[in-house]
Amino acid sequence: MRRATRLAVSGVLGGGAADTARLRPLQTALYGSTTMTRESRSFVSRRVCDHSLSGSFSHGVAGSRFFSAAASALAENVGTKEPVKSSEQHMPKDVVLYQYEACPFCNKVKAFLDYYDIPYKIVEVHPISKKEIKWSDYKKVPILKVDNERMVDSSEIIDKLYKRIHPKSADAVLDNDEDRKWVDNHLVHVLSPNIYKTVSEAIESFDYITTHGNFSSTERIIAKYTGAAAMYLVSKKLKKRHNITDARGALYEAAETWVEALNGRQFLGGLNPSLADLAVFGVLRPIWHLKSGRDMVENTRIGDWYARMEGAVGNWLGRQC
C-alpha cells in the first residue's frame, strides 16, 4: 500500500528529483509556467502608476452586487457575442480539446471557443499516464486538434484560430497583445500561492481538481490529500520565487489592476470582449468558486466585469468524449 501511495503521488505530481520538478503536472500544467517576463512587470507597473490603486481593496458592495440580480441585468444590456464576419469556409469544422479541467490555460482556450460559438469535443487527459495524448510528442495541455491539425500552447492556439476566423484584421489585433502577456506571465503566477494558501484551501482546491479530473477512485482519494499537502508546501516556494509577500494582496492587486485597465469601459475591448478579456476570464474561471475567488470578489471590484463576461461568453459548448 505504501508503494502504491508513492507511485500514485509521484505520478499525479510528476517525476524528477527536485520538488518543483516532481510537482510539475499540477504546478505547471494546471497552474502555469514559472517565469515572469519583463513585459509582465512593465504592464503591472504601468497600470499601477497610471491608475493609482487606492484604499485596502475592501469593496464588499461590489462583491455583493455580483451575487445579486444586477449581474443578470448587466448581462442583458451588454456583452453580446461579437458577430463573426467570416465565411463558413474559415470556421473550424472538427475541434477536439485535450485538457485538464482545472488548467487555466485550457480554460483560456475554452473561453475563446465558447465566445466564438465554435463547438468542440473535450478529452480529459489522465495526469499520470497521459494515455489520451500518447499520439503526440508534445506532452503538455492544452492540445487542440482542428480539422486534424495539431495546435499547442494556449496563446498560439488562440492566435491561429483568430487568424483563421478574422483573416483580414488579425495582424493588427494580435500585434497589440501586451495585456495577454500580462495574463500569462503575471496573473497566472498569483493563483497557486492563493489556492494553496492554507491547508484547508489546498484541500478545497484538490477536491475540485480530483473531482473534475481524470482520476480513478483510489487516485482521487490519494491525490486529494497528499497532493494538497505537497502543494501547500510548494506554494511557499512559489511565493518566494515570484517575490510575493502577501498572497491575497497580490491577487487583489492583480484584480484591481485589471479593473483599472478597463478605464470605465464594459470590457477592455470596449463594447465587446477583447482577446485579453477572454484570457483573464478563462484563467480566473477555475478559481472563481474557491475561497480565494470568493475573497477576490468580496474585496475587489472585478465581480461586475466577470458577470458581464459570463453573459458574453455564454454556455459551455464543449462535449465530453
C-alpha positions in Angstrom: 0.0 0.0 0.0 2.9 2.4 0.9 4.5 1.7 -2.5 1.2 2.3 -4.3 0.8 5.5 -2.5 4.3 6.7 -3.5 3.6 5.7 -7.1 0.3 7.4 -7.3 1.6 10.6 -5.6 4.7 10.7 -7.9 2.5 10.0 -10.9 0.0 12.6 -10.0 2.6 15.2 -9.0 5.2 14.3 -11.7 8.6 12.7 -11.7 12.0 14.1 -11.0 14.5 14.8 -8.2 13.6 18.4 -7.2 10.3 19.3 -5.5 9.3 21.6 -8.3 10.0 19.0 -11.0 8.0 16.4 -9.1 5.1 18.7 -8.9 5.2 20.0 -12.4 1.9 18.3 -13.7 -0.1 20.2 -11.0 2.1 23.2 -10.5 2.9 24.0 -14.2 0.5 22.1 -16.3 -2.5 23.1 -14.2 -1.5 26.5 -13.0 1.1 27.8 -15.4 4.8 28.2 -16.1 7.3 29.5 -13.6 8.8 32.6 -15.3 7.9 36.2 -15.3 8.9 38.3 -18.2 9.9 41.9 -18.4 6.8 42.7 -20.3 4.6 41.4 -17.5 6.4 43.6 -14.9 6.1 46.5 -17.2 2.4 46.1 -17.7 1.7 45.8 -13.9 3.9 48.8 -13.1 2.4 50.9 -15.9 -1.2 50.1 -14.8 -0.4 50.8 -11.1 1.4 54.1 -12.0 -1.2 55.3 -14.4 -4.2 54.4 -12.3 -3.1 54.6 -8.6 -4.7 51.9 -6.6 -6.3 53.5 -3.6 -7.7 52.0 -0.4 -7.4 48.5 1.0 -9.4 46.9 -1.8 -12.3 46.3 0.6 -15.1 46.7 -1.9 -17.7 44.5 -0.3 -20.5 46.2 -2.1 -19.1 45.2 -5.4 -18.8 41.7 -4.3 -22.4 41.6 -3.1 -23.6 43.2 -6.4 -22.0 40.3 -8.2 -24.2 37.8 -6.4 -27.4 39.9 -6.9 -29.9 40.4 -9.7 -27.6 43.2 -11.0 -25.5 40.6 -12.7 -28.4 39.4 -14.8 -29.4 42.9 -15.6 -25.9 43.7 -16.8 -25.8 40.5 -18.9 -29.0 41.7 -20.7 -27.7 45.1 -21.6 -24.0 44.4 -22.5 -21.7 41.7 -23.5 -23.4 40.3 -26.5 -21.3 38.0 -28.7 -19.3 39.6 -31.4 -20.7 38.7 -34.8 -18.1 36.7 -36.7 -17.7 38.3 -40.1 -16.1 35.2 -41.7 -17.2 32.9 -44.5 -18.2 29.4 -43.5 -15.0 28.0 -45.0 -12.9 29.8 -42.4 -14.8 28.3 -39.4 -13.3 25.1 -37.9 -15.3 22.0 -38.5 -13.9 19.3 -36.3 -12.4 20.6 -33.0 -11.1 18.4 -30.1 -9.5 19.8 -27.0 -7.2 17.7 -24.9 -7.2 19.3 -21.4 -7.1 19.2 -17.6 -10.3 20.7 -16.4 -8.6 22.8 -13.7 -5.9 24.1 -16.1 -6.1 27.9 -16.5 -4.5 27.8 -20.0 -7.0 25.2 -21.1 -9.8 27.4 -19.8 -8.4 30.3 -21.8 -8.9 28.2 -25.0 -12.4 27.2 -23.9 -13.4 30.8 -23.3 -12.3 31.7 -26.8 -14.2 28.7 -28.4 -17.3 29.4 -26.3 -17.3 33.1 -27.2 -17.0 32.4 -30.9 -19.6 29.7 -30.8 -17.2 27.0 -32.0 -18.4 23.6 -30.9 -15.7 21.2 -29.7 -15.2 17.9 -28.1 -13.3 17.5 -24.8 -10.9 14.8 -23.9 -9.8 14.9 -20.3 -6.2 13.8 -20.1 -5.1 11.4 -17.3 -2.4 13.3 -15.4 -0.3 10.2 -14.7 -0.4 8.1 -17.8 -1.4 10.8 -20.3 -2.5 7.9 -22.5 -5.0 10.2 -24.3 -2.1 12.1 -25.8 0.3 9.3 -26.4 -0.1 10.0 -30.1 1.6 13.5 -29.6 5.2 14.2 -28.9 4.1 17.3 -27.1 3.0 16.2 -23.6 1.5 19.4 -22.1 -2.0 20.6 -22.3 -3.9 22.2 -23.9 -3.6 20.5 -27.2 -6.2 21.4 -29.8 -6.9 19.4 -32.9 -8.6 21.5 -35.5 -9.6 19.6 -38.7 -6.7 17.2 -38.0 -4.2 20.0 -37.5 -2.5 19.9 -34.1 -2.1 23.1 -32.2 -0.3 23.6 -28.9 0.3 26.4 -26.4 -2.8 28.3 -25.4 -1.7 31.7 -26.8 -0.6 30.2 -30.1 -3.8 28.2 -30.4 -5.9 31.4 -29.9 -3.7 33.3 -32.4 -4.1 30.7 -35.1 -7.8 30.4 -34.5 -8.3 34.2 -34.6 -6.3 34.5 -37.8 -8.5 31.8 -39.3 -11.7 33.4 -38.2 -10.6 37.0 -39.0 -8.1 36.6 -41.9 -8.1 40.3 -42.9 -7.9 42.0 -39.5 -6.0 39.5 -37.3 -2.5 41.0 -37.6 -3.5 44.4 -36.2 -5.2 42.8 -33.2 -2.5 40.2 -32.4 0.3 42.7 -32.7 -1.1 44.6 -29.7 -1.0 41.7 -27.2 0.8 43.2 -24.1 -2.3 42.7 -22.0 -2.4 39.0 -22.9 1.3 38.6 -22.0 0.4 40.1 -18.6 -2.2 37.3 -18.1 0.3 34.5 -18.9 3.3 36.0 -17.2 1.8 37.6 -14.1 -1.8 36.8 -13.3 -1.3 33.1 -13.5 1.6 33.2 -11.1 -0.5 34.7 -8.3 -3.0 31.8 -8.4 -1.1 29.0 -6.8 0.0 30.9 -3.7 -3.7 31.7 -3.2 -5.4 28.5 -3.9 -2.9 26.6 -1.7 -2.6 29.4 0.8 -3.7 27.3 3.8 -4.1 23.6 4.3 -7.9 23.8 4.1 -7.7 25.9 0.9 -5.3 23.4 -0.6 -7.7 20.5 0.2 -10.6 22.5 -1.3 -8.5 23.1 -4.5 -7.6 19.5 -4.8 -11.1 18.4 -4.2 -12.0 20.4 -7.3 -9.1 19.1 -9.3 -9.7 15.5 -8.5 -13.4 15.7 -8.8 -13.2 17.2 -12.3 -10.0 15.5 -13.5 -9.5 12.0 -15.0 -8.6 10.1 -11.8 -9.6 6.7 -10.6 -11.4 6.4 -7.3 -8.1 5.4 -5.5 -6.1 8.1 -7.2 -8.7 10.7 -6.3 -8.5 10.0 -2.6 -4.7 9.8 -2.5 -4.2 12.9 -4.7 -6.7 15.0 -2.8 -4.8 14.8 0.5 -1.2 14.1 -0.4 -1.3 16.5 -3.4 -2.9 19.2 -1.2 -0.2 18.8 1.4 2.6 18.9 -1.1 1.3 21.9 -3.0 0.7 23.7 0.3 4.4 23.5 0.9 5.4 24.2 -2.7 3.2 27.3 -2.7 5.5 28.8 -0.1 8.5 28.4 -2.5 6.4 29.9 -5.3 5.7 33.0 -3.2 9.4 33.5 -2.7 10.2 32.8 -6.4 7.8 35.4 -7.6 8.5 37.9 -4.8 5.1 37.6 -3.3 4.9 38.5 0.4 1.1 38.7 0.7 -0.7 36.2 -1.5 -4.2 37.7 -1.1 -2.8 41.2 -1.5 -1.1 40.2 -4.8 -4.4 38.6 -6.0 -6.4 41.7 -5.1 -3.8 44.0 -6.7 -3.9 41.9 -9.9 -7.7 42.1 -10.0 -7.7 45.9 -9.3 -5.0 46.4 -11.9 -7.3 44.7 -14.4 -10.3 46.8 -13.4 -8.3 50.0 -13.7 -7.1 48.9 -17.1 -10.8 48.9 -18.2 -10.9 52.6 -17.6 -14.7 52.7 -17.2 -15.3 50.5 -20.2 -17.6 47.4 -20.1 -14.6 45.4 -21.4 -11.0 46.0 -22.3 -12.2 45.7 -25.9 -15.0 48.3 -25.4 -18.5 47.1 -26.0 -17.3 43.6 -26.8 -14.6 41.4 -25.1 -11.1 41.5 -26.5 -8.8 38.5 -26.6 -7.3 39.8 -23.3 -10.8 39.9 -21.7 -11.2 36.3 -22.8 -7.8 35.3 -21.4 -8.4 36.9 -18.0 -11.9 35.3 -17.8 -10.6 31.9 -18.7 -7.7 32.0 -16.2 -10.0 33.1 -13.4 -12.8 30.7 -14.1 -11.3 27.6 -12.3 -10.8 29.5 -9.1 -14.0 31.6 -9.1 -15.9 29.4 -6.7 -12.9 28.5 -4.5 -12.3 30.5 -1.3 -9.6 32.6 -3.0 -12.0 33.5 -5.8 -14.8 34.3 -3.3 -12.4 36.5 -1.3 -11.4 38.3 -4.5 -15.0 39.1 -5.4 -15.7 40.4 -1.9 -12.5 42.6 -1.7 -12.1 44.0 -5.2 -14.3 45.5 -8.0 -13.8 42.7 -10.5 -17.2 41.0 -9.9 -19.2 43.2 -12.2 -16.8 42.7 -15.1 -16.8 38.9 -14.5 -20.6 38.9 -14.6 -20.6 40.7 -17.9 -18.1 38.2 -19.3 -20.3 35.3 -18.2 -23.1 36.9 -20.2 -20.8 37.5 -23.2 -19.1 34.1 -23.3 -22.3 32.2 -22.7 -22.7 28.5 -22.1 -20.1 25.8 -22.4 -20.1 24.4 -25.9 -17.7 21.5 -25.2 -18.9 17.9 -25.3 -17.1 15.3 -23.2 -15.7 12.4 -25.3 
